[in-house]
Amino acid sequence: QTAMDDQLVNQYLKPNGFTTGVYLVGWFLCDRWDKQHHQYQSTPKWSLERARDFFRDQASALSKNGISVSSFVLNCAANVPRKAAGKNG
């Protein structure tokens, strides 16, 4: 939850003299995840809208001193029921 500041702003934008950045998040959380998988265990259990609000607010807070940051949270969740997903492969 700190990568927008640590990576985008401080490792990419500032050192290269860029003033505008977009932070893209792929949001995969869905009911099809294996609840025992280590990535599921470490993922915030937020709704898609909560994730969008969080990253939008973070981008807004980091947009200062000539730096402009935007965020985009892409819904990558597999919301297809397991049985239907298995029919085609």
C-alpha atoms as an extended CHARMM CRD file, in Angstrom:
* protein
*
        89  EXT
         1         1  GLN       CA              0.0000000000        0.0000000000        0.0000000000  PROA      1               0.0000000000
         2         2  THR       CA              3.0540000000        2.2400000000       -0.1750000000  PROA      2               0.0000000000
         3         3  ALA       CA              4.2590000000        1.4120000000       -3.6990000000  PROA      3               0.0000000000
         4         4  MET       CA              2.6190000000        4.4720000000       -5.2560000000  PROA      4               0.0000000000
         5         5  ASP       CA              4.8520000000        6.7330000000       -3.1850000000  PROA      5               0.0000000000
         6         6  ASP       CA              7.8990000000        4.4720000000       -2.8470000000  PROA      6               0.0000000000
         7         7  GLN       CA              8.0880000000        3.3040000000       -6.4500000000  PROA      7               0.0000000000
         8         8  LEU       CA              6.0990000000        5.5680000000       -8.7630000000  PROA      8               0.0000000000
         9         9  VAL       CA              6.9040000000        8.9240000000       -7.2070000000  PROA      9               0.0000000000
        10        10  ASN       CA             10.3010000000        8.3740000000       -5.5810000000  PROA      10              0.0000000000
        11        11  GLN       CA             11.9140000000        5.8170000000       -7.9200000000  PROA      11              0.0000000000
        12        12  TYR       CA             10.4660000000        6.7950000000      -11.3040000000  PROA      12              0.0000000000
        13        13  LEU       CA              9.0000000000       10.2930000000      -11.4490000000  PROA      13              0.0000000000
        14        14  LYS       CA             11.3420000000       12.3860000000       -9.3100000000  PROA      14              0.0000000000
        15        15  PRO       CA             14.7050000000       10.8560000000      -10.3740000000  PROA      15              0.0000000000
        16        16  ASN       CA             13.7840000000       11.1660000000      -14.0560000000  PROA      16              0.0000000000
        17        17  GLY       CA             12.3360000000       14.6550000000      -13.8590000000  PROA      17              0.0000000000
        18        18  PHE       CA              8.8160000000       13.5190000000      -14.7820000000  PROA      18              0.0000000000
        19        19  THR       CA              5.8400000000       15.3360000000      -13.3120000000  PROA      19              0.0000000000
        20        20  THR       CA              2.9270000000       13.0680000000      -14.2430000000  PROA      20              0.0000000000
        21        21  GLY       CA              2.3230000000        9.4220000000      -13.4090000000  PROA      21              0.0000000000
        22        22  VAL       CA             -0.4670000000        6.8490000000      -13.5140000000  PROA      22              0.0000000000
        23        23  TYR       CA             -0.6070000000        4.0770000000      -10.9340000000  PROA      23              0.0000000000
        24        24  LEU       CA             -2.3820000000        1.0370000000      -12.3830000000  PROA      24              0.0000000000
        25        25  VAL       CA             -3.7330000000       -1.6360000000      -10.0350000000  PROA      25              0.0000000000
        26        26  GLY       CA             -5.0830000000       -4.9840000000      -11.2150000000  PROA      26              0.0000000000
        27        27  TRP       CA             -7.7830000000       -6.0040000000       -8.7010000000  PROA      27              0.0000000000
        28        28  PHE       CA             -8.1380000000       -9.8060000000       -8.7070000000  PROA      28              0.0000000000
        29        29  LEU       CA             -9.9760000000      -10.4450000000       -5.4270000000  PROA      29              0.0000000000
        30        30  CYS       CA            -13.0290000000      -12.6490000000       -6.0110000000  PROA      30              0.0000000000
        31        31  ASP       CA            -14.8540000000      -15.6850000000       -4.6250000000  PROA      31              0.0000000000
        32        32  ARG       CA            -12.9130000000      -18.0620000000       -6.9000000000  PROA      32              0.0000000000
        33        33  TRP       CA             -9.6050000000      -17.5430000000       -5.0730000000  PROA      33              0.0000000000
        34        34  ASP       CA             -8.2790000000      -20.4280000000       -3.0000000000  PROA      34              0.0000000000
        35        35  LYS       CA             -8.6580000000      -19.0780000000        0.5360000000  PROA      35              0.0000000000
        36        36  GLN       CA             -5.5110000000      -20.9710000000        1.6150000000  PROA      36              0.0000000000
        37        37  HSD       CA             -3.2920000000      -19.4320000000       -1.0940000000  PROA      37              0.0000000000
        38        38  HSD       CA             -0.5870000000      -17.1260000000        0.2780000000  PROA      38              0.0000000000
        39        39  GLN       CA             -1.5790000000      -14.2850000000       -2.0670000000  PROA      39              0.0000000000
        40        40  TYR       CA             -5.1820000000      -14.4380000000       -0.8740000000  PROA      40              0.0000000000
        41        41  GLN       CA             -3.9660000000      -14.3140000000        2.7240000000  PROA      41              0.0000000000
        42        42  SER       CA             -1.9530000000      -11.1130000000        2.1220000000  PROA      42              0.0000000000
        43        43  THR       CA             -4.5180000000       -9.2880000000       -0.0410000000  PROA      43              0.0000000000
        44        44  PRO       CA             -6.7630000000       -6.6440000000        1.5470000000  PROA      44              0.0000000000
        45        45  LYS       CA            -10.3540000000       -7.9120000000        1.5520000000  PROA      45              0.0000000000
        46        46  TRP       CA            -11.6930000000       -4.6600000000        0.1420000000  PROA      46              0.0000000000
        47        47  SER       CA            -14.4580000000       -4.2460000000       -2.3710000000  PROA      47              0.0000000000
        48        48  LEU       CA            -13.4830000000       -2.9440000000       -5.7970000000  PROA      48              0.0000000000
        49        49  GLU       CA            -14.9890000000        0.4350000000       -4.8990000000  PROA      49              0.0000000000
        50        50  ARG       CA            -13.0380000000        0.5740000000       -1.6260000000  PROA      50              0.0000000000
        51        51  ALA       CA             -9.8140000000       -0.1370000000       -3.5360000000  PROA      51              0.0000000000
        52        52  ARG       CA            -10.6440000000        2.5940000000       -6.0590000000  PROA      52              0.0000000000
        53        53  ASP       CA            -11.3430000000        5.0700000000       -3.2560000000  PROA      53              0.0000000000
        54        54  PHE       CA             -8.1390000000        4.1710000000       -1.4040000000  PROA      54              0.0000000000
        55        55  PHE       CA             -5.8450000000        4.5540000000       -4.4160000000  PROA      55              0.0000000000
        56        56  ARG       CA             -7.6400000000        7.6810000000       -5.6490000000  PROA      56              0.0000000000
        57        57  ASP       CA             -7.1880000000        9.3110000000       -2.2420000000  PROA      57              0.0000000000
        58        58  GLN       CA             -3.5540000000        8.2310000000       -2.1020000000  PROA      58              0.0000000000
        59        59  ALA       CA             -2.8790000000        9.6560000000       -5.5820000000  PROA      59              0.0000000000
        60        60  SER       CA             -4.5190000000       12.9120000000       -4.5670000000  PROA      60              0.0000000000
        61        61  ALA       CA             -2.3600000000       13.1550000000       -1.4270000000  PROA      61              0.0000000000
        62        62  LEU       CA              0.8160000000       12.5410000000       -3.4650000000  PROA      62              0.0000000000
        63        63  SER       CA             -0.1020000000       15.1470000000       -6.0870000000  PROA      63              0.0000000000
        64        64  LYS       CA              1.8990000000       18.0990000000       -4.7640000000  PROA      64              0.0000000000
        65        65  ASN       CA              5.0550000000       20.0840000000       -5.4120000000  PROA      65              0.0000000000
        66        66  GLY       CA              4.6140000000       19.8910000000       -9.1810000000  PROA      66              0.0000000000
        67        67  ILE       CA              3.8760000000       16.1330000000       -9.2250000000  PROA      67              0.0000000000
        68        68  SER       CA              0.5290000000       14.8960000000      -10.5380000000  PROA      68              0.0000000000
        69        69  VAL       CA             -0.4440000000       11.2870000000       -9.8290000000  PROA      69              0.0000000000
        70        70  SER       CA             -3.5810000000        9.4810000000      -10.9680000000  PROA      70              0.0000000000
        71        71  SER       CA             -4.6910000000        5.9580000000      -10.1490000000  PROA      71              0.0000000000
        72        72  PHE       CA             -6.7170000000        3.4140000000      -12.0470000000  PROA      72              0.0000000000
        73        73  VAL       CA             -7.9780000000        0.1710000000      -10.5110000000  PROA      73              0.0000000000
        74        74  LEU       CA             -8.7920000000       -2.3730000000      -13.2100000000  PROA      74              0.0000000000
        75        75  ASN       CA            -11.3080000000       -5.0800000000      -12.3020000000  PROA      75              0.0000000000
        76        76  CYS       CA             -9.5070000000       -8.3420000000      -13.1410000000  PROA      76              0.0000000000
        77        77  ALA       CA            -11.6690000000      -10.5740000000      -10.9550000000  PROA      77              0.0000000000
        78        78  ALA       CA            -12.8290000000      -13.8620000000      -12.4280000000  PROA      78              0.0000000000
        79        79  ASN       CA            -16.5040000000      -13.5170000000      -11.5980000000  PROA      79              0.0000000000
        80        80  VAL       CA            -17.5290000000      -16.5250000000      -13.6430000000  PROA      80              0.0000000000
        81        81  PRO       CA            -18.8920000000      -19.4550000000      -11.5890000000  PROA      81              0.0000000000
        82        82  ARG       CA            -16.4480000000      -22.3960000000      -11.3970000000  PROA      82              0.0000000000
        83        83  LYS       CA            -18.7230000000      -24.7870000000      -13.3100000000  PROA      83              0.0000000000
        84        84  ALA       CA            -19.2340000000      -22.3430000000      -16.1710000000  PROA      84              0.0000000000
        85        85  ALA       CA            -15.5210000000      -21.5590000000      -16.3140000000  PROA      85              0.0000000000
        86        86  GLY       CA            -14.6550000000      -25.2430000000      -16.6750000000  PROA      86              0.0000000000
        87        87  LYS       CA            -16.9410000000      -25.8690000000      -19.6620000000  PROA      87              0.0000000000
        88        88  ASN       CA            -14.6160000000      -24.2120000000      -22.1560000000  PROA      88              0.0000000000
        89        89  GLY       CA            -11.2970000000      -25.4140000000      -20.9230000000  PROA      89              0.0000000000
